[in-house]
Amino acid sequence: MDTLGEGLDAFESEICAPPEVVKADPEAAIADFTKAVELDPNLSTAYAARAFVRMSRGELDPAIEDFSKALSL
């Protein structure tokens, strides 16, 4: 497994999203992480996990925004 995958696995497990679910349906994972930050805007792990998913899909600008938000919390 590559480093990105390992990081994604770590964040997913921390917020209870199994890695195989995220990899099977990244759009649903992004929606779930978005819901998590709507429920708790201070949940840095949700921002970071969503950033990893977005980065893996090539969505670099939104990923950078999410990583920045996670780091600011």
ZAVO-228499 format. One record per residue: residue in one letter; residue number from 0; x, y, z of N, C-alpha, C in turn. Coordinates in nm, 3 decimals. Example, Ala and Ser with C-alpha at 12.3 -4.5 7.8 and 13.67 -1.06 7.14 Angstrom:
2
+---+-----+---------+---------+---------+---------+---------+---------+---------+---------+---------+
| r |   k |   neast |  nnorth |     nup |  caeast | canorth |    caup |   ceast |  cnorth |     cup |
+---+-----+---------+---------+---------+---------+---------+---------+---------+---------+---------+
| A |   0 |   1.319 |  -0.569 |   0.780 |   1.230 |  -0.450 |   0.780 |   1.320 |  -0.330 |   0.780 |
| S |   1 |   1.285 |  -0.225 |   0.708 |   1.367 |  -0.106 |   0.714 |   1.290 |   0.003 |   0.787 |
+---+-----+---------+---------+---------+---------+---------+---------+---------+---------+---------+
REM end
This chain:
73
+---+-----+---------+---------+---------+---------+---------+---------+---------+---------+---------+
| r |   k |   neast |  nnorth |     nup |  caeast | canorth |    caup |   ceast |  cnorth |     cup |
+---+-----+---------+---------+---------+---------+---------+---------+---------+---------+---------+
| M |   0 |   0.084 |  -0.118 |   0.000 |   0.000 |   0.000 |   0.000 |   0.089 |   0.124 |   0.000 |
| D |   1 |   0.045 |   0.225 |  -0.074 |   0.124 |   0.348 |  -0.079 |   0.097 |   0.436 |   0.043 |
| T |   2 |   0.175 |   0.540 |   0.056 |   0.163 |   0.628 |   0.173 |   0.026 |   0.696 |   0.177 |
| L |   3 |  -0.026 |   0.740 |   0.064 |  -0.159 |   0.803 |   0.062 |  -0.262 |   0.705 |   0.114 |
| G |   4 |  -0.256 |   0.582 |   0.068 |  -0.351 |   0.481 |   0.113 |  -0.341 |   0.455 |   0.261 |
| E |   5 |  -0.220 |   0.452 |   0.313 |  -0.201 |   0.430 |   0.457 |  -0.259 |   0.546 |   0.536 |
| G |   6 |  -0.236 |   0.668 |   0.491 |  -0.291 |   0.784 |   0.560 |  -0.442 |   0.786 |   0.555 |
| L |   7 |  -0.497 |   0.751 |   0.440 |  -0.642 |   0.746 |   0.426 |  -0.700 |   0.640 |   0.518 |
| D |   8 |  -0.638 |   0.523 |   0.523 |  -0.684 |   0.417 |   0.613 |  -0.685 |   0.463 |   0.758 |
| A |   9 |  -0.582 |   0.534 |   0.798 |  -0.572 |   0.579 |   0.937 |  -0.684 |   0.677 |   0.971 |
| F |  10 |  -0.707 |   0.775 |   0.884 |  -0.812 |   0.872 |   0.911 |  -0.950 |   0.808 |   0.907 |
| E |  11 |  -0.972 |   0.719 |   0.810 |  -1.102 |   0.653 |   0.801 |  -1.131 |   0.572 |   0.925 |
| S |  12 |  -1.033 |   0.499 |   0.974 |  -1.057 |   0.416 |   1.091 |  -1.082 |   0.501 |   1.215 |
| E |  13 |  -1.018 |   0.617 |   1.220 |  -1.036 |   0.705 |   1.336 |  -1.179 |   0.759 |   1.343 |
| I |  14 |  -1.241 |   0.779 |   1.229 |  -1.377 |   0.832 |   1.232 |  -1.478 |   0.727 |   1.187 |
| C |  15 |  -1.441 |   0.601 |   1.196 |  -1.532 |   0.487 |   1.177 |  -1.581 |   0.468 |   1.035 |
| A |  16 |  -1.505 |   0.502 |   0.935 |  -1.541 |   0.473 |   0.797 |  -1.443 |   0.368 |   0.744 |
| P |  17 |  -1.490 |   0.247 |   0.723 |  -1.400 |   0.141 |   0.676 |  -1.334 |   0.177 |   0.543 |
| P |  18 |  -1.204 |   0.154 |   0.530 |  -1.132 |   0.190 |   0.407 |  -1.193 |   0.129 |   0.281 |
| E |  19 |  -1.242 |   0.006 |   0.291 |  -1.299 |  -0.056 |   0.171 |  -1.426 |   0.016 |   0.125 |
| V |  20 |  -1.499 |   0.074 |   0.218 |  -1.619 |   0.150 |   0.182 |  -1.579 |   0.278 |   0.109 |
| V |  21 |  -1.479 |   0.347 |   0.161 |  -1.434 |   0.472 |   0.100 |  -1.380 |   0.444 |  -0.040 |
| K |  22 |  -1.303 |   0.340 |  -0.055 |  -1.245 |   0.309 |  -0.186 |  -1.351 |   0.262 |  -0.284 |
| A |  23 |  -1.454 |   0.195 |  -0.237 |  -1.560 |   0.145 |  -0.325 |  -1.651 |   0.257 |  -0.373 |
| D |  24 |  -1.674 |   0.357 |  -0.290 |  -1.766 |   0.465 |  -0.324 |  -1.715 |   0.597 |  -0.267 |
| P |  25 |  -1.613 |   0.654 |  -0.330 |  -1.556 |   0.779 |  -0.276 |  -1.655 |   0.894 |  -0.271 |
| E |  26 |  -1.750 |   0.899 |  -0.365 |  -1.849 |   1.007 |  -0.362 |  -1.935 |   0.999 |  -0.236 |
| A |  27 |  -1.974 |   0.877 |  -0.199 |  -2.052 |   0.859 |  -0.076 |  -1.967 |   0.893 |   0.046 |
| A |  28 |  -1.840 |   0.860 |   0.042 |  -1.751 |   0.893 |   0.153 |  -1.740 |   1.044 |   0.170 |
| I |  29 |  -1.724 |   1.114 |   0.058 |  -1.717 |   1.261 |   0.066 |  -1.846 |   1.316 |   0.124 |
| A |  30 |  -1.959 |   1.261 |   0.082 |  -2.088 |   1.306 |   0.136 |  -2.096 |   1.278 |   0.286 |
| D |  31 |  -2.049 |   1.162 |   0.329 |  -2.051 |   1.130 |   0.472 |  -1.961 |   1.222 |   0.552 |
| F |  32 |  -1.840 |   1.248 |   0.501 |  -1.748 |   1.338 |   0.572 |  -1.804 |   1.480 |   0.574 |
| T |  33 |  -1.871 |   1.520 |   0.467 |  -1.934 |   1.652 |   0.462 |  -2.043 |   1.661 |   0.568 |
| K |  34 |  -2.123 |   1.558 |   0.579 |  -2.228 |   1.555 |   0.682 |  -2.165 |   1.563 |   0.822 |
| A |  35 |  -2.053 |   1.493 |   0.840 |  -1.985 |   1.496 |   0.970 |  -1.941 |   1.637 |   1.006 |
| V |  36 |  -1.886 |   1.712 |   0.909 |  -1.842 |   1.848 |   0.942 |  -1.959 |   1.944 |   0.955 |
| E |  37 |  -2.072 |   1.912 |   0.892 |  -2.192 |   1.994 |   0.914 |  -2.243 |   1.974 |   1.057 |
| L |  38 |  -2.236 |   1.851 |   1.106 |  -2.281 |   1.822 |   1.242 |  -2.184 |   1.875 |   1.347 |
| D |  39 |  -2.054 |   1.869 |   1.314 |  -1.952 |   1.919 |   1.407 |  -1.843 |   1.990 |   1.327 |
| P |  40 |  -1.856 |   2.121 |   1.309 |  -1.759 |   2.196 |   1.229 |  -1.617 |   2.194 |   1.284 |
| N |  41 |  -1.598 |   2.144 |   1.404 |  -1.464 |   2.138 |   1.463 |  -1.402 |   1.999 |   1.456 |
| L |  42 |  -1.460 |   1.910 |   1.377 |  -1.412 |   1.773 |   1.366 |  -1.300 |   1.767 |   1.261 |
| S |  43 |  -1.180 |   1.794 |   1.306 |  -1.067 |   1.804 |   1.213 |  -1.040 |   1.674 |   1.138 |
| T |  44 |  -1.065 |   1.560 |   1.201 |  -1.039 |   1.433 |   1.133 |  -1.132 |   1.414 |   1.013 |
| A |  45 |  -1.252 |   1.464 |   1.020 |  -1.344 |   1.454 |   0.906 |  -1.295 |   1.539 |   0.789 |
| Y |  46 |  -1.247 |   1.661 |   0.820 |  -1.191 |   1.745 |   0.714 |  -1.070 |   1.677 |   0.651 |
| A |  47 |  -0.984 |   1.622 |   0.734 |  -0.862 |   1.558 |   0.683 |  -0.896 |   1.433 |   0.601 |
| A |  48 |  -0.988 |   1.353 |   0.649 |  -1.027 |   1.232 |   0.575 |  -1.090 |   1.270 |   0.442 |
| R |  49 |  -1.175 |   1.371 |   0.442 |  -1.236 |   1.416 |   0.317 |  -1.129 |   1.468 |   0.222 |
| A |  50 |  -1.029 |   1.535 |   0.277 |  -0.919 |   1.585 |   0.194 |  -0.843 |   1.470 |   0.128 |
| F |  51 |  -0.817 |   1.364 |   0.203 |  -0.748 |   1.248 |   0.145 |  -0.829 |   1.188 |   0.031 |
| V |  52 |  -0.959 |   1.176 |   0.050 |  -1.044 |   1.119 |  -0.056 |  -1.042 |   1.211 |  -0.177 |
| R |  53 |  -1.057 |   1.340 |  -0.153 |  -1.055 |   1.435 |  -0.264 |  -0.922 |   1.434 |  -0.337 |
| M |  54 |  -0.814 |   1.426 |  -0.262 |  -0.682 |   1.421 |  -0.324 |  -0.667 |   1.296 |  -0.410 |
| S |  55 |  -0.716 |   1.184 |  -0.361 |  -0.706 |   1.059 |  -0.438 |  -0.787 |   1.064 |  -0.567 |
| R |  56 |  -0.885 |   1.152 |  -0.572 |  -0.968 |   1.170 |  -0.692 |  -0.915 |   1.281 |  -0.782 |
| G |  57 |  -0.805 |   1.344 |  -0.743 |  -0.747 |   1.451 |  -0.823 |  -0.812 |   1.586 |  -0.800 |
| E |  58 |  -0.893 |   1.597 |  -0.696 |  -0.961 |   1.723 |  -0.663 |  -0.871 |   1.803 |  -0.568 |
| L |  59 |  -0.766 |   1.859 |  -0.625 |  -0.660 |   1.916 |  -0.542 |  -0.700 |   2.043 |  -0.468 |
| D |  60 |  -0.769 |   2.135 |  -0.534 |  -0.806 |   2.260 |  -0.465 |  -0.899 |   2.234 |  -0.346 |
| P |  61 |  -1.005 |   2.154 |  -0.362 |  -1.088 |   2.123 |  -0.245 |  -1.011 |   2.047 |  -0.137 |
| A |  62 |  -0.918 |   1.960 |  -0.180 |  -0.837 |   1.886 |  -0.082 |  -0.751 |   1.981 |   0.000 |
| I |  63 |  -0.691 |   2.078 |  -0.067 |  -0.607 |   2.176 |   0.004 |  -0.691 |   2.256 |   0.103 |
| E |  64 |  -0.812 |   2.293 |   0.062 |  -0.901 |   2.367 |   0.153 |  -0.933 |   2.284 |   0.277 |
| D |  65 |  -0.962 |   2.154 |   0.255 |  -0.994 |   2.068 |   0.368 |  -0.873 |   2.045 |   0.458 |
| F |  66 |  -0.755 |   2.023 |   0.399 |  -0.635 |   2.006 |   0.481 |  -0.607 |   2.133 |   0.561 |
| S |  67 |  -0.624 |   2.248 |   0.498 |  -0.600 |   2.375 |   0.569 |  -0.696 |   2.391 |   0.686 |
| K |  68 |  -0.822 |   2.358 |   0.663 |  -0.921 |   2.368 |   0.771 |  -0.887 |   2.271 |   0.885 |
| A |  69 |  -0.850 |   2.148 |   0.848 |  -0.815 |   2.049 |   0.951 |  -0.697 |   2.099 |   1.035 |
| L |  70 |  -0.599 |   2.157 |   0.970 |  -0.481 |   2.206 |   1.043 |  -0.511 |   2.327 |   1.130 |
| S |  71 |  -0.612 |   2.404 |   1.091 |  -0.644 |   2.524 |   1.168 |  -0.723 |   2.493 |   1.296 |
| L |  72 |  -0.776 |   2.372 |   1.303 |  -0.860 |   2.338 |   1.420 |  -0.779 |   2.285 |   1.537 |
+---+-----+---------+---------+---------+---------+---------+---------+---------+---------+---------+
REM end
